[in-house]
Amino acid sequence: MRQTSMANCEHSGFHSGVGILARDVGAIRFVLVCDVCGEEVREVSVEDYALGRDPSGDHPARRRAA
């Protein structure tokens, strides 16, 4: 994905799907971006999402077997 500023881009070429984590609202936004200029051209879906991380660090997968 290119991140250039092209004020005259018509977004008529190819587009790519991108997932963007919106931590402030606890969601992932799935959008289409123009492959030429990188501008977001359409929102496809928004899904609830919270990072599955235990801030205490006491995740069962990280515990050692005794």
Long-range contacts (C-beta under 8 A, 24 or more apart in sequence): 1-33, 1-35, 1-38, 2-35, 2-36, 2-37, 2-38, 3-38, 4-37, 4-38, 5-37, 6-36, 6-37, 6-39, 9-34, 9-36, 9-37, 9-39, 11-36, 11-37, 11-39, 11-41, 15-41, 15-42, 17-44, 21-49, 22-46, 23-51, 26-50
